[in-house]
Amino acid sequence: MLEGQAAEEFDQIAQGAEHAHRLYPPTDTRVIRVRTITDKLIPYSLKWSDRTKHWKWDVAVIRSPDIRMYCLPGGKIVVYSGILDRVKLNDNELGMLIGHEIAHALREHARERLGEQQAVQLGSGQIPQLFGLADLGASPLGIGSQLLEMKYEAADETEADVIGSEIASRGGYDPRAAITLWDKLAVATRSNRDQGFIYVHPYTAARRQDIMKRLSDMLPLYAKAIGKTVDTLPDYQGAGRARRTESARE
């Protein structure tokens, strides 16, 4: 039920963005980049949920200064271009982030967090303020930003870190990029305490340490994906930046 509603919401979001001249076309380099990475990750997501075999994956990249991204139940990915244009993620970081958001959808964290009341609203045909895109200039939408504002619990983030990193590592993206990714996002969105990306996805010192501890498990998957062994992997180019960003954050 939630996947069906999410598909409808995704279509409305895309149509609203297009109406407001804020939906990037399939030929835009941002869309191509997100789609290319997503296509590499999809095969490695299938083992985590039998339902993914029926998902109809899609991507919408919306012109906006906001630093946001999410994957709706059913494989619909919405990206606000601020996360691409302002945070300047490299492909490894973007791969880790898309993997993380896919993992949230695979493990149905949104459904769990939304709870029974929202599920009843969905079943009755009432559209709660679930997924969305506020103020796109398309008044019939009436869709708020509950999913964007919903704060995941620590257990959700840990699960999404583990599963998302495995998916992305198997897809050929360096798991070491998860550190620079979240360091960058923490600096870029920390000041927005109500709707910032780090508010929605709490990034604590303990979570950062957990990501680092799991690198020994993820690096062999990445090495295999790119035809190397762990001991022949080059140094991660973003490592120095991660340390500088962390120092700034502290």
Secondary structure, 3 states (H helix, E strand, C coil): CHHHHHHHHHHHHHHHHHHCCCECCCCCHHHHHHHHHHHHHHHHHHHHCHHHHHCCCEEEEECCCCCCEEEECCCEEEEECHHHHCCCCCHHHHHHHHHHHHHHHHCCHHHHHHHHHHHHHHHCCCCCCCCCCCCCCCCCCCCCCHHHHCCCCHHHHHHHHHHHHHHHHHCCCCCCHHHHHHHHHHHHHCCCCCCCHHHHCCCCHHHHHHHHHCHHHHHHHHHHHCCCCHHHCCCCCCHHHHHHHHHHHC
